[in-house]
Amino acid sequence: MSRPRRTGSSLPNLAVQPGSFCIAPPSHREGRAMTSSVRHRRSSAAIRLTEPPPVSAITPLSLLSSALDRGADDQVLAQLIGLHERSRADEARRAFEAALAAAKAELPVIIKTQIASIGSKHYRHEDLAEIARAVGPVLARHGLAYRFRSNSNGETVTITCVVSHRDGHSEENSLSAGADRSGEKNAIQAIGSTLTYLQRMTLKAALGLAAADDDDGKAAGTETITRQQARELMALIDEVGAERDTLLRFFKINAFNELPARRFRQALVMLNARKERV
């Protein structure tokens, strides 16, 4: 059987049936776009092939590893180990400082909720437990923590506050004081009072905490002095011979039990100053 001869184009003669479709050859503009795309891909591939491999950063640890591979002597290895340790310590210090700065931006103002007395004088101070509740969660979010160390030498008690970061760096500060024998404290209570005071002071110093009088978020002057404070104030007024009406007008109140608690200390200072002049 003889094969049929092909004439004209080497492509077979395809008949297009109604409803079917065929792919038209690209136009001149499309052809140029395709050619440009192919050239771009080839150029990009050529650039990738000719790019030098990335150079790894040189660190003390990489130098130490290279020295071990070369069989360096003990003196060189000791120097490189020291360099590596100093580098790690510097990184930990920078991480500590960054975390502490971030934590300080979030630390709240500590409210003075406690009232203490020294003789006839009263003042407000922060509660250590309140400080811990305020700063603990913030420090933890930034990988920070604190602890205390104590030491005693005769009558002197020393407290050291250590603030540390999870990367290993820590800083500390210390304060010393004698036993607090004010009031009717026994020996153990006197030491305990000093320990609490020093813990509070060293922690505030380490974190740079600020404190404010307690107004519980209310308008100034809404918290008034206690009945005991009012009696003490009036007794002091009678003792120094001050005029009650003058003080009431000065503090803009109608009775001493309306005196804002945050101004009680001011009233005591004024009356005691008058007492010294009498």
C-alpha positions as a printed Julia matrix, in Angstrom:
278×3 Matrix{Float64}:
   0.0    0.0     0.0
   1.43   3.37   -0.96
   1.47   6.24    1.55
  -0.5    9.41    0.72
   1.68  12.28   -0.39
   1.67  15.54    1.59
   1.59  18.77   -0.27
   2.15  22.39    0.83
   2.75  22.92    4.52
   4.15  20.18    6.65
   1.32  20.78    9.13
  -1.75  18.57    8.7
  -4.83  20.17    7.27
  -7.13  20.56   10.28
 -10.76  21.17    9.63
 -12.57  23.43   12.12
 -16.02  22.26   12.96
 -18.76  24.71   13.9
 -18.81  25.44   17.65
 -15.16  24.38   18.1
 -12.2   26.75   18.62
  -8.55  26.96   17.74
  -5.63  28.86   19.26
  -4.59  31.76   17.09
  -0.9   32.52   16.74
   0.29  35.45   18.92
   0.21  38.93   17.53
   3.36  40.9    16.85
   3.06  42.87   20.14
   2.38  39.75   22.21
   5.29  38.01   20.59
   7.66  40.79   21.59
   6.36  40.71   25.18
   6.9   36.96   25.39
  10.41  37.31   23.98
  11.22  40.05   26.53
   9.91  37.89   29.41
  12.06  34.96   28.32
  15.12  37.19   28.07
  14.44  38.61   31.57
  14.19  35.12   33.06
  17.43  34.09   31.41
  19.15  37.26   32.63
  17.9   36.72   36.2
  19.08  33.14   36.14
  22.49  34.26   34.9
  22.75  36.82   37.7
  21.83  34.21   40.29
  24.48  31.88   38.93
  27.18  34.54   39.04
  26.33  35.93   42.53
  28.93  34.99   45.15
  27.71  32.89   48.07
  26.8   34.88   51.21
  29.62  35.34   53.71
  28.72  34.24   57.24
  29.26  36.77   60.04
  32.48  36.44   61.98
  31.73  35.99   65.67
  33.87  34.96   68.64
  32.18  31.57   68.55
  32.99  31.08   64.84
  36.61  32.09   65.49
  36.77  29.57   68.33
  35.32  26.84   66.13
  37.83  27.63   63.37
  40.71  27.56   65.85
  39.63  24.15   67.1
  39.52  22.85   63.54
  43.06  24.12   62.91
  44.35  22.63   66.15
  45.3   25.94   67.79
  47.32  25.86   71.01
  45.85  26.31   74.48
  46.84  29.98   74.79
  44.95  30.94   71.62
  41.94  28.88   72.69
  41.92  30.52   76.13
  41.95  34.0    74.55
  39.12  33.1    72.18
  37.07  31.57   75.0
  37.51  34.78   77.0
  36.49  36.84   73.96
  33.38  34.69   73.53
  32.42  35.02   77.19
  32.84  38.8    77.11
  30.75  39.0    73.95
  27.97  36.94   75.54
  28.08  39.09   78.69
  27.85  42.28   76.62
  24.85  40.93   74.7
  23.15  39.95   77.97
  23.8   43.42   79.42
  22.3   45.14   76.38
  19.26  42.85   76.55
  18.87  43.66   80.28
  19.03  47.41   79.66
  16.52  47.22   76.81
  14.1   45.12   78.88
  14.42  47.39   81.92
  13.81  50.5    79.81
  10.72  48.91   78.27
   9.44  47.82   81.69
   9.96  51.28   83.22
   7.77  52.76   80.5
   4.92  50.55   81.74
   5.45  50.69   85.51
   2.67  52.57   87.32
   3.06  55.23   89.97
   3.03  53.49   93.35
   0.35  54.74   95.72
   1.24  55.54   99.33
  -1.42  53.66  101.26
   0.25  53.2   104.65
   0.43  55.74  107.51
   3.41  55.69  109.88
   4.19  57.81  112.91
   7.45  59.18  114.28
   6.58  60.68  117.62
   3.72  63.05  116.98
   4.46  63.28  113.26
   2.69  61.17  110.68
   3.61  60.41  107.12
   2.47  58.14  104.3
   4.53  55.45  102.61
   4.14  52.64  100.11
   3.33  49.08  101.11
   5.89  46.48   99.95
   3.14  44.03   99.0
   1.43  46.72   96.92
   4.7   47.46   95.13
   5.13  43.75   94.37
   1.6   43.49   92.95
   2.16  46.55   90.77
   5.59  45.73   89.32
   5.61  41.92   89.24
   3.48  41.35   86.09
   5.23  44.14   84.17
   8.7   42.81   84.95
   7.68  39.26   84.05
   6.45  40.36   80.6
   9.93  41.65   79.85
  11.86  38.7    81.26
  12.87  40.48   84.46
  12.7   39.38   88.09
  13.95  40.61   91.47
  15.02  39.04   94.73
  16.54  40.14   98.04
  19.61  39.09   99.98
  20.04  40.01  103.64
  23.01  40.22  105.94
  23.49  41.44  109.5
  26.55  42.69  111.31
  25.81  43.38  114.94
  23.05  45.99  115.06
  23.35  46.76  111.33
  21.09  45.06  108.8
  21.95  45.09  105.08
  19.51  44.32  102.28
  20.58  43.8    98.67
  18.02  43.92   95.87
  19.05  41.93   92.77
  17.25  42.57   89.48
  18.02  39.92   86.84
  17.12  39.23   83.21
  16.41  35.87   81.59
  19.53  36.2    79.39
  21.71  36.1    82.51
  22.66  39.7    83.3
  21.8   41.09   86.75
  22.39  44.29   88.71
  22.07  44.96   92.42
  22.07  47.71   95.01
  22.34  47.59   98.79
  21.25  49.66  101.78
  22.09  49.27  105.46
  20.4   50.51  108.63
  20.12  49.77  112.32
  17.17  48.0   113.92
  14.01  50.12  114.09
  13.33  50.41  117.83
  10.67  53.09  117.57
   7.37  52.55  119.35
   7.06  49.46  121.51
   8.71  46.93  119.15
  10.57  43.98  120.58
  13.97  42.99  119.19
  12.59  40.74  116.43
   9.97  43.27  115.37
  12.64  45.97  115.25
  14.73  43.92  112.83
  11.66  42.96  110.77
  10.65  46.6   110.44
  14.11  47.51  109.17
  14.16  44.61  106.71
  10.81  45.63  105.22
  11.89  49.26  104.96
  15.18  48.4   103.25
  13.5   45.99  100.83
  11.08  48.7    99.83
  13.79  51.31   99.39
  16.23  49.11   97.44
  13.5   47.88   95.08
  12.33  51.44   94.41
  15.91  52.51   93.75
  16.61  49.57   91.43
  13.51  50.19   89.3
  13.36  53.97   89.6
   9.83  53.87   90.98
   7.83  57.0    91.69
   5.31  57.27   94.5
   2.27  59.47   95.14
  -0.16  60.07   97.96
  -3.18  57.8    97.9
  -6.33  59.42   96.55
  -7.72  56.19   95.1
  -8.37  57.86   91.8
 -10.81  60.3    93.36
 -10.79  64.05   93.24
  -8.23  65.69   95.48
  -9.41  66.1    99.06
 -12.13  63.44   99.11
 -10.2   61.23  101.55
 -10.17  62.83  104.98
  -8.14  62.26  108.11
  -9.2   59.7   110.69
 -10.88  60.56  114.01
  -7.64  59.83  115.85
  -5.74  62.19  113.57
  -8.37  64.89  114.06
  -8.1   64.55  117.89
  -4.31  64.7   117.68
  -4.48  67.77  115.48
  -6.84  69.63  117.82
  -4.73  68.72  120.85
  -1.67  70.13  119.11
  -3.6   73.3   118.2
  -4.52  73.82  121.85
  -0.95  73.09  122.93
   0.63  75.73  120.69
  -2.19  78.23  121.15
  -3.11  78.41  117.47
  -6.43  79.84  116.33
  -8.7   77.12  115.04
 -10.7   79.44  112.78
  -7.53  80.65  111.09
  -6.47  77.09  110.29
  -9.95  76.18  109.08
  -9.93  79.13  106.69
  -6.41  78.29  105.54
  -7.37  74.72  104.62
 -10.81  75.82  103.34
 -12.75  73.41  105.56
 -15.55  73.77  108.08
 -14.25  71.25  110.64
 -10.95  69.45  111.2
 -12.46  66.05  110.44
 -12.9   67.37  106.87
  -9.15  67.93  106.44
  -7.88  65.99  103.4
  -5.63  63.14  104.45
  -2.97  64.26  101.97
  -2.69  67.61  103.86
  -2.51  66.17  107.38
   1.29  66.17  107.36
   1.32  69.78  106.21
  -0.87  70.77  109.15
   1.44  68.97  111.58
   4.52  70.7   110.16
   2.87  74.1   110.45
   1.81  73.55  114.08
   5.14  72.03  115.15
   6.97  74.98  113.61
   4.77  77.32  115.69
   5.45  75.15  118.75
   9.21  75.66  118.36
   8.75  79.43  118.25
   6.62  79.53  121.41
